[in-house]
Amino acid sequence: MGDTGAFQPLDYVRPTAASMRDNARSLLSEHRMRRSVRHFSADPIPMDVLDACIEAAGLAPSGANKQPWTFCVVTDPALKTKIRAAAEAEERSFYESRAPQSWLDDLAALGTDAHKPFLETAPALVVLFAQNRGLDGGKHYYISESVGIAAGFFIAALHRCGLATLTHTPSPMRFLTD
């Protein structure tokens, strides 16, 4: 991962049209099985699998190849409890005062509310931070787009490995900077 500092030409052999079609059908079939879930097993997951999925996400394209993201894995039960409490407080504020009725109507069909027990049950939480600047102070470009693509790569990699996911995006999430 990261900038290698030098242009690397793509070593590529174009697959046949039949192979492309087979791959596309297989990918579509696999992705049709993906779901966002809100009930997780507390069983541990292999951390090396999680690491490999983060590494795959780090290969996502990004503005000027700056990779403006940091993935943080949280498995400590006490920290997950703190994250849940802060997320639920933010969610209560959203549901009670900031969400337009049309959004609440759409969420009602999903049976979701401000209670987020899965934040403690899931064996790991992965927090994805967008970085405005690099460690060297250098500017990052297309941050939201780049981080969104990396998140998509990550979710697809987790699904491919047989792990269930849910994006959880209370807004604002300033509590995570602590």
C-alpha positions in Angstrom: 0.0 0.0 0.0 1.0 3.6 -0.3 2.8 5.6 -2.9 5.8 3.7 -4.4 7.2 6.9 -5.7 7.6 5.6 -9.2 5.2 5.0 -12.1 4.6 1.3 -12.5 3.2 0.1 -15.8 0.3 -2.3 -15.7 1.3 -5.9 -16.4 -1.9 -7.0 -18.0 -3.2 -9.8 -20.3 -6.7 -9.2 -21.5 -9.0 -12.0 -20.8 -11.2 -13.5 -23.4 -14.8 -12.1 -23.8 -16.1 -15.5 -22.5 -13.9 -15.2 -19.5 -15.0 -11.7 -18.8 -18.7 -12.8 -19.1 -18.1 -15.7 -16.7 -16.4 -13.3 -14.2 -19.1 -10.7 -14.5 -21.9 -13.3 -13.9 -20.0 -14.8 -10.9 -19.4 -11.3 -9.4 -23.0 -10.4 -9.9 -24.2 -13.6 -8.3 -21.9 -13.1 -5.3 -22.9 -9.5 -4.8 -26.6 -10.4 -5.0 -26.0 -12.3 -1.7 -24.6 -9.3 0.1 -26.8 -7.7 2.8 -26.4 -5.0 5.4 -27.2 -6.7 8.7 -27.9 -5.4 12.1 -27.5 -8.6 14.1 -24.0 -10.0 14.4 -22.5 -13.1 16.0 -20.0 -12.2 18.8 -17.8 -15.1 17.6 -14.3 -13.8 16.9 -13.1 -13.3 13.3 -9.7 -14.1 11.9 -7.7 -10.8 12.2 -5.5 -11.7 9.4 -8.6 -11.9 7.1 -9.6 -8.4 8.3 -6.0 -7.2 7.7 -6.1 -8.5 4.2 -9.4 -6.8 3.5 -8.0 -3.5 4.7 -5.0 -4.0 2.5 -7.4 -4.7 -0.5 -9.3 -1.5 0.3 -5.9 0.4 0.4 -5.5 -0.5 -3.3 -8.5 1.6 -4.2 -7.9 4.4 -6.6 -7.5 7.8 -5.0 -7.0 11.4 -6.1 -3.3 11.8 -7.0 -2.7 8.3 -5.4 -2.7 10.0 -2.0 -4.9 7.4 -0.3 -6.5 9.9 2.1 -7.8 7.3 4.6 -7.0 5.6 7.8 -8.6 2.3 8.9 -8.8 1.7 12.6 -9.9 -1.7 13.9 -11.6 -1.7 17.3 -12.0 -4.9 19.2 -11.7 -3.7 22.8 -15.0 -4.2 24.5 -14.7 -1.1 26.7 -14.0 1.1 23.6 -16.8 -0.5 21.7 -19.1 0.4 24.6 -17.9 4.0 24.5 -18.4 4.2 20.7 -21.9 2.7 21.1 -22.9 5.3 23.8 -21.7 8.2 21.7 -23.2 6.9 18.5 -26.6 6.3 20.1 -26.5 9.9 21.6 -25.9 11.2 18.1 -28.5 9.0 16.6 -31.2 10.0 19.2 -30.6 13.7 18.3 -30.9 12.8 14.6 -34.1 10.8 15.0 -35.7 13.3 17.4 -34.8 16.6 15.8 -32.8 16.6 12.7 -34.2 13.9 10.4 -36.9 15.0 7.9 -40.1 12.9 8.1 -39.5 11.5 4.7 -36.2 10.0 5.9 -37.8 8.6 9.0 -40.5 7.1 6.9 -37.8 5.4 4.7 -36.0 4.1 7.8 -39.2 2.7 9.4 -39.3 -0.1 6.8 -35.8 -1.2 7.9 -36.8 -1.3 11.6 -33.9 0.8 12.6 -33.8 3.4 15.3 -31.3 5.1 17.7 -30.5 1.8 19.5 -27.3 0.3 18.1 -26.5 -2.9 20.2 -24.5 -4.3 17.2 -21.8 -1.8 17.9 -20.9 -4.0 21.0 -21.9 -7.4 19.6 -19.9 -7.3 16.4 -16.4 -8.8 17.0 -14.7 -5.9 15.3 -15.6 -2.3 14.4 -13.7 -0.7 11.6 -13.6 3.0 11.7 -12.7 4.7 8.4 -11.3 8.2 8.8 -10.9 10.6 5.9 -7.6 12.5 6.0 -7.5 16.1 4.7 -3.7 16.1 4.7 -0.9 13.5 4.6 1.5 12.9 7.4 3.9 15.1 5.6 1.3 17.9 5.5 0.7 17.4 1.8 -2.7 18.1 0.4 -5.1 15.3 -0.5 -7.5 15.5 -3.5 -11.0 14.1 -4.1 -11.1 13.0 -0.4 -14.8 12.0 -0.2 -14.8 10.2 -3.5 -11.5 8.4 -2.7 -12.6 7.3 0.8 -16.0 6.2 -0.6 -14.3 4.0 -3.2 -12.0 2.5 -0.5 -15.0 1.8 1.7 -16.7 0.0 -1.3 -13.6 -2.1 -1.9 -13.5 -2.9 1.8 -17.1 -4.0 2.0 -16.8 -6.1 -1.1 -13.6 -7.8 0.3 -15.3 -8.6 3.6 -18.3 -10.0 1.7 -16.0 -12.1 -0.4 -14.5 -13.5 2.7 -17.9 -14.4 4.2 -18.1 -11.6 6.7 -21.3 -9.6 7.3 -21.2 -5.8 7.3 -23.2 -2.7 8.1 -22.1 0.8 7.4 -23.0 2.9 10.3 -22.8 6.7 9.7 -24.2 8.8 12.4 -23.5 12.5 11.6 -21.6 14.2 12.9 -19.1 11.7 14.2 -16.7 14.0 15.9 -16.9 11.7 18.9 -14.7 9.2 17.0 -11.7 11.6 17.0 -11.3 11.0 20.8 
